[in-house]
Amino acid sequence: MSESARAVFRVGGLSGDEGSREIEDTLAQIDGVHSVDVSLPDSTVDVYYDPGVIREEYIERTLNSLGYSPYVPSGRI
């Protein structure tokens, strides 16, 4: 089984189901991403990923490229 890490990003500009779906769909297509959960009320994106395949910084850059401003991750496990 592959290793799993978790990163929780607080993002600016997150509103509406359309934005939530865009983030989930885009991140889910990246190799090494296991699951994505977007919380509109909390403005967070919770990502489980394989750190042997993808780096947390790549996920952060992807969020930025979608037009969302990720803040310093608010939690790591």
C-alpha positions in Angstrom: 0.0 0.0 0.0 1.3 3.5 -0.8 2.2 6.0 1.9 -0.3 8.7 2.6 0.1 12.3 3.9 -2.4 15.0 4.6 -2.3 18.7 3.9 -5.0 21.2 4.7 -4.9 24.4 2.8 -6.8 27.5 3.7 -7.7 29.2 0.4 -8.9 32.7 -0.4 -11.5 33.3 -3.0 -13.3 30.1 -2.5 -17.1 30.3 -2.9 -19.8 28.3 -4.5 -20.2 24.7 -5.6 -18.7 25.4 -9.0 -15.3 26.4 -7.5 -15.4 23.5 -5.1 -16.0 21.1 -8.0 -13.2 22.7 -10.1 -10.7 22.2 -7.2 -11.8 18.6 -6.5 -11.8 17.6 -10.2 -8.4 19.1 -10.9 -6.6 17.8 -7.9 -8.2 14.3 -8.2 -6.6 14.0 -11.7 -3.0 14.5 -10.3 -1.0 11.3 -9.9 -0.5 10.6 -6.2 -3.6 12.4 -4.9 -5.8 9.9 -3.1 -8.7 12.2 -2.0 -9.8 15.8 -1.9 -12.4 17.4 0.3 -13.3 21.1 -0.1 -15.1 22.9 2.8 -16.8 26.0 1.6 -17.8 27.2 5.2 -14.2 26.8 6.4 -12.5 27.9 3.1 -10.3 24.8 3.3 -9.0 22.1 0.9 -8.1 18.9 2.6 -5.9 16.6 0.5 -4.6 13.1 1.1 -1.7 12.3 -1.2 1.3 10.0 -1.6 4.5 12.1 -0.8 6.6 9.6 -2.7 4.8 10.6 -5.9 3.9 14.3 -5.4 5.1 17.1 -3.3 2.8 19.3 -1.2 4.2 22.4 -3.0 2.9 21.1 -6.3 -0.6 20.9 -4.8 -0.2 24.4 -3.5 0.9 25.7 -6.9 -2.0 24.0 -8.6 -4.5 25.7 -6.3 -2.8 29.0 -7.1 -2.9 28.3 -10.9 -6.7 27.8 -10.5 -7.0 31.3 -9.1 -7.2 30.4 -5.4 -4.7 31.9 -3.0 -3.5 29.1 -0.7 -2.3 30.2 2.7 0.2 28.3 4.8 -1.2 24.9 5.3 -3.3 25.0 8.5 -2.7 21.3 9.5 -0.5 18.4 8.7 -0.7 14.8 9.8 
